[in-house]
Amino acid sequence: PVIVEVPSDGGAAVIVNPTVRVTSLLQITKVVVAPEGAITTLPPFAGTWTCEPAGTNAGAALSGEWTIHASADQPVSVIASDAGGPASIPLGWNCAVTETKPEGGLAFGYGWNTDVGESVAVTANGTASITVTNTAALLPTAKLTVSKTVTGPALAFSARSAGYEGLVICALGGVT
């Protein structure tokens, strides 16, 4: 409780009640999962982050870009930043991240699957955290069968009894 005494001469009492905006941080964590031999070199992983007021709270959204140079051995994290450094995100706002599809870094026959964690609400006394997981997975394969049918008189192909030769080239994303 605050006790205010009004001066006996009828003067006014001044009450100062400052408000302080409560903010927190957003942490983006990258996890890479891959079987042995699937990764050749890890590419940088990048995306965007956006935080918006929840419900009917007024205020502009905050957003920015993130880049993580990940490790295949352990999770790596960054704090969402804006031009002034770590972004101060108001209490109660909801944050989400997206990731640009990673390119390269995998052995032939593998591709990246991406799982972006759910959006989170910013709370006091802690850092909001979203995890983005990339898994190196084998791409679907198919069985290829090549057959040769020879028609015509038996004499025409008897000289080729040693067999036939051919060339099959398979390509995936420009890689043969």
DRENPA-3360 file (N, C-alpha, C; in nm, 2 decimals, always signed):
BEGIN
1 = PVIVEVPS = +0.08/-0.12/+0.00/+0.00/+0.00/+0.00/+0.09/+0.13/+0.00 ~ +0.03/+0.23/-0.06/+0.10/+0.36/-0.07/+0.02/+0.45/+0.01 ~ +0.09/+0.52/+0.10/+0.02/+0.63/+0.18/+0.06/+0.76/+0.13 ~ -0.05/+0.84/+0.10/-0.02/+0.97/+0.04/-0.08/+1.07/+0.14 ~ +0.00/+1.17/+0.17/-0.04/+1.28/+0.26/-0.06/+1.40/+0.18 ~ -0.17/+1.46/+0.18/-0.20/+1.59/+0.11/-0.15/+1.70/+0.20 ~ -0.07/+1.79/+0.15/-0.03/+1.90/+0.23/-0.15/+1.98/+0.29 ~ -0.13/+2.04/+0.41/-0.24/+2.11/+0.47/-0.28/+2.24/+0.40;
9 = DGGAAVIV = -0.19/+2.29/+0.32/-0.22/+2.41/+0.25/-0.30/+2.39/+0.13 ~ -0.34/+2.26/+0.10/-0.43/+2.23/-0.01/-0.35/+2.20/-0.14 ~ -0.22/+2.19/-0.13/-0.14/+2.16/-0.25/-0.17/+2.02/-0.30 ~ -0.13/+2.00/-0.42/-0.16/+1.87/-0.48/-0.04/+1.77/-0.45 ~ -0.08/+1.65/-0.44/+0.02/+1.54/-0.42/+0.05/+1.48/-0.56 ~ +0.17/+1.45/-0.58/+0.21/+1.39/-0.71/+0.25/+1.24/-0.69 ~ +0.18/+1.15/-0.76/+0.21/+1.01/-0.75/+0.28/+0.97/-0.88 ~ +0.39/+0.91/-0.87/+0.46/+0.85/-0.99/+0.46/+0.70/-0.98;
17 = NPTVRVTS = +0.40/+0.64/-1.08/+0.39/+0.50/-1.09/+0.45/+0.45/-1.23 ~ +0.58/+0.44/-1.23/+0.64/+0.40/-1.36/+0.60/+0.26/-1.41 ~ +0.59/+0.24/-1.53/+0.57/+0.11/-1.59/+0.69/+0.06/-1.66 ~ +0.72/-0.07/-1.65/+0.83/-0.13/-1.71/+0.79/-0.24/-1.80 ~ +0.82/-0.24/-1.92/+0.78/-0.35/-2.01/+0.87/-0.47/-1.98 ~ +0.80/-0.58/-1.97/+0.87/-0.71/-1.94/+0.89/-0.78/-2.07 ~ +1.02/-0.81/-2.10/+1.05/-0.88/-2.22/+1.14/-1.00/-2.20 ~ +1.15/-1.08/-2.30/+1.23/-1.20/-2.29/+1.30/-1.22/-2.43;
25 = LLQITKVV = +1.37/-1.33/-2.44/+1.44/-1.37/-2.56/+1.38/-1.49/-2.63 ~ +1.41/-1.50/-2.76/+1.37/-1.62/-2.84/+1.50/-1.69/-2.88 ~ +1.51/-1.82/-2.84/+1.62/-1.90/-2.88/+1.58/-2.00/-2.99 ~ +1.66/-2.01/-3.09/+1.63/-2.11/-3.20/+1.74/-2.21/-3.19 ~ +1.70/-2.34/-3.18/+1.80/-2.45/-3.17/+1.79/-2.54/-3.29 ~ +1.90/-2.57/-3.35/+1.91/-2.66/-3.46/+1.96/-2.79/-3.42 ~ +1.89/-2.90/-3.46/+1.93/-3.03/-3.44/+1.95/-3.10/-3.57 ~ +2.06/-3.17/-3.60/+2.08/-3.24/-3.72/+2.09/-3.39/-3.69;
33 = VAPEGAIT = +2.01/-3.47/-3.76/+2.00/-3.62/-3.74/+2.04/-3.68/-3.87 ~ +2.14/-3.77/-3.87/+2.18/-3.83/-3.99/+2.25/-3.97/-3.97 ~ +2.22/-4.06/-4.05/+2.30/-4.19/-4.04/+2.45/-4.17/-4.08 ~ +2.53/-4.25/-4.03/+2.67/-4.24/-4.06/+2.69/-4.24/-4.21 ~ +2.77/-4.15/-4.27/+2.80/-4.14/-4.41/+2.71/-4.06/-4.49 ~ +2.60/-4.02/-4.43/+2.50/-3.94/-4.51/+2.54/-3.79/-4.53 ~ +2.62/-3.74/-4.44/+2.66/-3.60/-4.45/+2.80/-3.59/-4.51 ~ +2.81/-3.50/-4.61/+2.94/-3.47/-4.67/+3.00/-3.35/-4.60;
41 = TLPPFAGT = +2.93/-3.24/-4.61/+2.96/-3.11/-4.54/+2.83/-3.04/-4.51 ~ +2.82/-3.00/-4.39/+2.69/-2.93/-4.35/+2.68/-2.79/-4.41 ~ +2.56/-2.77/-4.47/+2.54/-2.63/-4.52/+2.50/-2.54/-4.40 ~ +2.51/-2.41/-4.42/+2.45/-2.32/-4.32/+2.29/-2.34/-4.33 ~ +2.23/-2.34/-4.21/+2.08/-2.35/-4.21/+2.03/-2.21/-4.18 ~ +1.92/-2.17/-4.25/+1.87/-2.03/-4.23/+1.72/-2.03/-4.24 ~ +1.67/-1.92/-4.19/+1.52/-1.90/-4.19/+1.48/-1.77/-4.14 ~ +1.36/-1.76/-4.10/+1.30/-1.63/-4.04/+1.24/-1.66/-3.91;
49 = WTCEPAGT = +1.22/-1.56/-3.83/+1.15/-1.57/-3.70/+1.05/-1.45/-3.70 ~ +0.93/-1.47/-3.64/+0.83/-1.37/-3.63/+0.77/-1.38/-3.49 ~ +0.75/-1.27/-3.42/+0.68/-1.27/-3.30/+0.57/-1.16/-3.31 ~ +0.45/-1.20/-3.26/+0.33/-1.11/-3.27/+0.26/-1.10/-3.14 ~ +0.19/-0.99/-3.12/+0.11/-0.98/-3.00/+0.00/-1.09/-2.99 ~ -0.03/-1.14/-2.87/-0.13/-1.24/-2.86/-0.26/-1.17/-2.84 ~ -0.37/-1.23/-2.88/-0.50/-1.18/-2.86/-0.52/-1.04/-2.92 ~ -0.57/-0.95/-2.84/-0.61/-0.82/-2.89/-0.50/-0.72/-2.85;
57 = NAGAALSG = -0.39/-0.76/-2.80/-0.28/-0.66/-2.76/-0.24/-0.58/-2.88 ~ -0.22/-0.46/-2.86/-0.17/-0.37/-2.97/-0.02/-0.37/-2.98 ~ +0.03/-0.35/-3.09/+0.17/-0.34/-3.11/+0.21/-0.41/-3.25 ~ +0.32/-0.37/-3.30/+0.37/-0.42/-3.43/+0.44/-0.55/-3.40 ~ +0.44/-0.63/-3.51/+0.51/-0.76/-3.50/+0.66/-0.73/-3.51 ~ +0.74/-0.82/-3.45/+0.88/-0.82/-3.46/+0.93/-0.94/-3.55 ~ +1.03/-0.92/-3.63/+1.07/-1.03/-3.71/+1.22/-1.01/-3.75 ~ +1.28/-1.12/-3.80/+1.41/-1.11/-3.84/+1.46/-1.24/-3.91;
65 = EWTIHASA = +1.58/-1.25/-3.94/+1.64/-1.37/-4.01/+1.74/-1.44/-3.91 ~ +1.75/-1.57/-3.93/+1.85/-1.64/-3.85/+1.93/-1.73/-3.94 ~ +2.06/-1.76/-3.90/+2.15/-1.85/-3.96/+2.22/-1.93/-3.86 ~ +2.23/-2.06/-3.88/+2.31/-2.14/-3.78/+2.40/-2.23/-3.86 ~ +2.53/-2.23/-3.82/+2.62/-2.32/-3.87/+2.62/-2.44/-3.78 ~ +2.55/-2.54/-3.82/+2.52/-2.65/-3.72/+2.63/-2.75/-3.71 ~ +2.61/-2.84/-3.62/+2.70/-2.95/-3.59/+2.62/-3.08/-3.60 ~ +2.68/-3.18/-3.66/+2.61/-3.31/-3.67/+2.62/-3.38/-3.53;
73 = DQPVSVIA = +2.70/-3.34/-3.44/+2.72/-3.41/-3.32/+2.63/-3.36/-3.20 ~ +2.60/-3.23/-3.20/+2.52/-3.17/-3.09/+2.44/-3.06/-3.14 ~ +2.33/-3.03/-3.07/+2.24/-2.91/-3.10/+2.32/-2.78/-3.09 ~ +2.29/-2.69/-3.18/+2.35/-2.55/-3.18/+2.23/-2.45/-3.17 ~ +2.25/-2.35/-3.09/+2.14/-2.25/-3.07/+2.19/-2.11/-3.10 ~ +2.10/-2.02/-3.14/+2.12/-1.88/-3.16/+2.00/-1.81/-3.09 ~ +2.03/-1.68/-3.05/+1.92/-1.60/-3.00/+1.88/-1.51/-3.11 ~ +1.74/-1.50/-3.13/+1.69/-1.42/-3.24/+1.73/-1.27/-3.21;
81 = SDAGGPAS = +1.78/-1.21/-3.32/+1.84/-1.08/-3.31/+1.77/-0.99/-3.42 ~ +1.77/-0.86/-3.38/+1.73/-0.76/-3.48/+1.85/-0.66/-3.50 ~ +1.83/-0.55/-3.56/+1.95/-0.46/-3.59/+2.02/-0.42/-3.47 ~ +1.95/-0.41/-3.35/+2.02/-0.36/-3.23/+2.08/-0.47/-3.14 ~ +2.08/-0.59/-3.19/+2.13/-0.70/-3.10/+2.02/-0.80/-3.07 ~ +2.03/-0.87/-2.96/+1.92/-0.97/-2.92/+1.79/-0.90/-2.91 ~ +1.69/-0.96/-2.98/+1.55/-0.90/-2.98/+1.48/-0.91/-2.85 ~ +1.43/-0.80/-2.80/+1.36/-0.80/-2.67/+1.21/-0.82/-2.71;
89 = IPLGWNCA = +1.16/-0.93/-2.67/+1.02/-0.97/-2.72/+0.93/-0.95/-2.60 ~ +0.82/-0.87/-2.61/+0.73/-0.85/-2.50/+0.66/-0.98/-2.45 ~ +0.64/-0.98/-2.32/+0.57/-1.09/-2.25/+0.44/-1.11/-2.31 ~ +0.41/-1.24/-2.34/+0.28/-1.28/-2.39/+0.27/-1.28/-2.54 ~ +0.37/-1.24/-2.61/+0.37/-1.25/-2.76/+0.40/-1.39/-2.80 ~ +0.35/-1.43/-2.92/+0.37/-1.56/-2.97/+0.48/-1.56/-3.08 ~ +0.57/-1.65/-3.08/+0.68/-1.65/-3.18/+0.68/-1.78/-3.26 ~ +0.72/-1.77/-3.38/+0.73/-1.89/-3.47/+0.85/-1.87/-3.56;
97 = VTETKPEG = +0.90/-1.98/-3.61/+1.02/-1.98/-3.70/+0.98/-2.06/-3.83 ~ +1.05/-2.02/-3.94/+1.04/-2.10/-4.06/+1.19/-2.13/-4.10 ~ +1.21/-2.22/-4.19/+1.34/-2.25/-4.24/+1.34/-2.26/-4.39 ~ +1.44/-2.20/-4.45/+1.46/-2.21/-4.59/+1.51/-2.35/-4.62 ~ +1.46/-2.42/-4.72/+1.50/-2.56/-4.75/+1.65/-2.56/-4.77 ~ +1.72/-2.65/-4.68/+1.87/-2.66/-4.70/+1.90/-2.72/-4.83 ~ +2.02/-2.68/-4.88/+2.07/-2.73/-5.01/+2.20/-2.80/-4.99 ~ +2.22/-2.92/-5.04/+2.35/-2.98/-5.04/+2.39/-3.04/-4.91;
105 = GLAFGYGW = +2.52/-3.08/-4.91/+2.57/-3.13/-4.78/+2.55/-3.28/-4.76 ~ +2.48/-3.34/-4.85/+2.45/-3.48/-4.83/+2.51/-3.57/-4.94 ~ +2.54/-3.70/-4.90/+2.58/-3.80/-5.00/+2.47/-3.82/-5.10 ~ +2.51/-3.87/-5.21/+2.41/-3.90/-5.32/+2.31/-4.00/-5.26 ~ +2.18/-3.97/-5.30/+2.07/-4.06/-5.25/+2.00/-4.01/-5.13 ~ +2.05/-3.90/-5.06/+1.99/-3.85/-4.94/+1.93/-3.72/-4.96 ~ +1.83/-3.69/-4.89/+1.76/-3.56/-4.89/+1.73/-3.51/-4.75 ~ +1.70/-3.38/-4.73/+1.67/-3.32/-4.60/+1.52/-3.33/-4.58;
113 = NTDVGESV = +1.48/-3.37/-4.46/+1.35/-3.36/-4.40/+1.36/-3.25/-4.29 ~ +1.26/-3.16/-4.29/+1.27/-3.05/-4.19/+1.15/-3.06/-4.10 ~ +1.17/-3.05/-3.97/+1.06/-3.04/-3.87/+1.08/-2.92/-3.79 ~ +0.99/-2.82/-3.80/+1.00/-2.69/-3.73/+0.90/-2.70/-3.61 ~ +0.96/-2.68/-3.49/+0.88/-2.69/-3.37/+0.76/-2.59/-3.37 ~ +0.66/-2.62/-3.28/+0.54/-2.54/-3.26/+0.58/-2.39/-3.22 ~ +0.49/-2.30/-3.25/+0.51/-2.16/-3.20/+0.50/-2.16/-3.05 ~ +0.57/-2.06/-2.99/+0.57/-2.06/-2.84/+0.53/-1.92/-2.79;
121 = AVTANGTA = +0.48/-1.91/-2.67/+0.45/-1.79/-2.61/+0.56/-1.74/-2.52 ~ +0.59/-1.61/-2.53/+0.70/-1.56/-2.45/+0.65/-1.54/-2.31 ~ +0.73/-1.59/-2.21/+0.70/-1.58/-2.07/+0.81/-1.51/-2.00 ~ +0.77/-1.46/-1.88/+0.87/-1.40/-1.79/+0.96/-1.50/-1.74 ~ +1.08/-1.46/-1.69/+1.17/-1.55/-1.62/+1.22/-1.67/-1.71 ~ +1.25/-1.64/-1.83/+1.30/-1.75/-1.91/+1.31/-1.71/-2.06 ~ +1.37/-1.79/-2.14/+1.39/-1.77/-2.28/+1.29/-1.86/-2.35 ~ +1.21/-1.81/-2.44/+1.13/-1.89/-2.53/+1.22/-1.97/-2.62;
129 = SITVTNTA = +1.19/-2.09/-2.65/+1.27/-2.17/-2.74/+1.19/-2.25/-2.84 ~ +1.25/-2.26/-2.96/+1.19/-2.34/-3.07/+1.30/-2.42/-3.13 ~ +1.28/-2.55/-3.15/+1.38/-2.64/-3.21/+1.34/-2.67/-3.36 ~ +1.44/-2.66/-3.44/+1.43/-2.69/-3.59/+1.52/-2.82/-3.61 ~ +1.46/-2.93/-3.65/+1.53/-3.05/-3.67/+1.54/-3.09/-3.82 ~ +1.66/-3.11/-3.86/+1.68/-3.16/-4.00/+1.73/-3.30/-4.00 ~ +1.66/-3.39/-4.07/+1.70/-3.53/-4.07/+1.74/-3.56/-4.22 ~ +1.86/-3.62/-4.23/+1.90/-3.67/-4.36/+1.84/-3.81/-4.38;
137 = ALLPTAKL = +1.76/-3.82/-4.48/+1.68/-3.94/-4.51/+1.71/-3.99/-4.65 ~ +1.72/-4.12/-4.66/+1.73/-4.18/-4.80/+1.61/-4.15/-4.88 ~ +1.64/-4.11/-5.01/+1.54/-4.07/-5.10/+1.48/-4.20/-5.15 ~ +1.35/-4.20/-5.19/+1.29/-4.32/-5.24/+1.36/-4.38/-5.36 ~ +1.37/-4.51/-5.37/+1.44/-4.57/-5.49/+1.34/-4.65/-5.57 ~ +1.38/-4.69/-5.68/+1.29/-4.78/-5.77/+1.38/-4.88/-5.83 ~ +1.33/-4.99/-5.87/+1.40/-5.10/-5.94/+1.40/-5.07/-6.09 ~ +1.51/-5.08/-6.15/+1.52/-5.06/-6.30/+1.55/-5.19/-6.36;
145 = TVSKTVTG = +1.47/-5.22/-6.46/+1.49/-5.34/-6.54/+1.51/-5.30/-6.68 ~ +1.61/-5.35/-6.75/+1.63/-5.33/-6.89/+1.62/-5.46/-6.96 ~ +1.54/-5.47/-7.07/+1.53/-5.59/-7.14/+1.55/-5.56/-7.29 ~ +1.59/-5.66/-7.37/+1.61/-5.64/-7.51/+1.53/-5.75/-7.58 ~ +1.45/-5.71/-7.68/+1.38/-5.81/-7.76/+1.43/-5.80/-7.90 ~ +1.47/-5.91/-7.96/+1.52/-5.92/-8.09/+1.41/-5.99/-8.18 ~ +1.38/-5.93/-8.29/+1.28/-5.99/-8.38/+1.35/-6.01/-8.52 ~ +1.29/-6.09/-8.60/+1.35/-6.11/-8.73/+1.40/-6.25/-8.75;
153 = PALAFSAR = +1.46/-6.28/-8.87/+1.51/-6.41/-8.89/+1.63/-6.45/-8.80 ~ +1.63/-6.57/-8.76/+1.73/-6.62/-8.67/+1.87/-6.59/-8.72 ~ +1.89/-6.59/-8.84/+2.02/-6.57/-8.90/+2.08/-6.43/-8.87 ~ +1.99/-6.33/-8.86/+2.03/-6.19/-8.84/+2.09/-6.17/-8.71 ~ +2.06/-6.25/-8.61/+2.11/-6.22/-8.48/+2.20/-6.34/-8.43 ~ +2.22/-6.44/-8.50/+2.31/-6.55/-8.45/+2.45/-6.51/-8.44 ~ +2.50/-6.41/-8.52/+2.63/-6.36/-8.51/+2.65/-6.28/-8.38 ~ +2.55/-6.23/-8.32/+2.55/-6.15/-8.20/+2.53/-6.24/-8.07;
161 = SAGYEGLV = +2.56/-6.36/-8.08/+2.53/-6.45/-7.97/+2.61/-6.41/-7.84 ~ +2.71/-6.33/-7.85/+2.79/-6.28/-7.74/+2.71/-6.19/-7.65 ~ +2.60/-6.13/-7.70/+2.51/-6.04/-7.62/+2.51/-5.90/-7.68 ~ +2.44/-5.82/-7.61/+2.43/-5.68/-7.66/+2.48/-5.58/-7.55 ~ +2.52/-5.47/-7.59/+2.57/-5.37/-7.50/+2.48/-5.25/-7.51 ~ +2.48/-5.17/-7.40/+2.40/-5.05/-7.39/+2.45/-4.96/-7.27 ~ +2.39/-4.85/-7.26/+2.43/-4.76/-7.15/+2.30/-4.70/-7.09 ~ +2.30/-4.71/-6.96/+2.19/-4.65/-6.88/+2.25/-4.54/-6.79;
169 = ICALGGVT = +2.19/-4.42/-6.80/+2.23/-4.31/-6.71/+2.11/-4.27/-6.63 ~ +2.14/-4.27/-6.50/+2.03/-4.22/-6.40/+2.08/-4.09/-6.35 ~ +1.99/-3.99/-6.33/+2.02/-3.86/-6.28/+1.92/-3.82/-6.17 ~ +1.97/-3.75/-6.07/+1.89/-3.70/-5.97/+1.94/-3.56/-5.94 ~ +1.85/-3.46/-5.96/+1.89/-3.32/-5.93/+2.01/-3.28/-6.01 ~ +2.03/-3.33/-6.13/+2.15/-3.29/-6.21/+2.27/-3.37/-6.18 ~ +2.26/-3.46/-6.08/+2.38/-3.55/-6.05/+2.35/-3.68/-6.12 ~ +2.45/-3.73/-6.19/+2.44/-3.86/-6.26/+2.52/-3.97/-6.18;
% end
